[in-house]
Amino acid sequence: MTEFYDFLKRKYAYVAFGEFKPGKFQEAQQLFEKAVSTYQQGFKGAYLLQEPDTDKGIAVIFWDNIRDMDANKNDCCDEILAQMAHLFVKAPTTSFYEVATEITERETVGAGK
């Protein structure tokens, strides 16, 4: 029965929309990867998206639940994020979302045929 309840559990996504100062996206990307590498319990993956030919981006970090994100805050991660702060044009817009649908490559219609 536990497997059934696990199936019904939804992930959560922390999403940040931001714009970096000209030419600073790659530096921010390196810091993002370093910060994400510190995450452990409840961490389910992350994406950093870049709008082509701009310094605008979207960070998406997946968690089992919102509490896990708070539990993964640590001095190392806070220091890395502080190093990133001056790279932004202005503070990013952030929100939490419940993942309503998740479709993987293997689950698409006609996959493997």
GIMO-V504426 format. One record per backbone hydrogen bond with DSSP energy under -0.5 kcal/mol. NH is the residue of the N-H (numbers start at 0). CO is the residue of the C=O. If there is no record, write none. Layout:
nh->NH co->CO
nh->NH co->CO
This chain:
nh->4 co->0
nh->5 co->1
nh->6 co->2
nh->7 co->3
nh->8 co->4
nh->11 co->62
nh->12 co->96
nh->13 co->60
nh->14 co->12
nh->14 co->94
nh->15 co->58
nh->16 co->92
nh->17 co->15
nh->17 co->56
nh->19 co->54
nh->20 co->86
nh->23 co->20
nh->27 co->23
nh->28 co->24
nh->29 co->25
nh->30 co->26
nh->31 co->27
nh->32 co->28
nh->33 co->29
nh->34 co->30
nh->35 co->31
nh->36 co->32
nh->37 co->34
nh->38 co->35
nh->42 co->39
nh->43 co->61
nh->44 co->61
nh->46 co->59
nh->48 co->57
nh->50 co->55
nh->53 co->50
nh->56 co->17
nh->57 co->48
nh->58 co->15
nh->59 co->46
nh->60 co->13
nh->61 co->44
nh->62 co->11
nh->63 co->41
nh->67 co->64
nh->68 co->64
nh->68 co->65
nh->69 co->65
nh->70 co->66
nh->71 co->67
nh->71 co->68
nh->72 co->69
nh->77 co->73
nh->78 co->74
nh->79 co->75
nh->80 co->76
nh->81 co->77
nh->82 co->78
nh->83 co->79
nh->84 co->80
nh->85 co->81
nh->86 co->83
nh->87 co->83
nh->87 co->84
nh->88 co->18
nh->89 co->18
nh->92 co->16
nh->94 co->14
nh->96 co->12
nh->98 co->10
nh->99 co->97
nh->106 co->103
nh->107 co->104
nh->110 co->107
nh->112 co->109
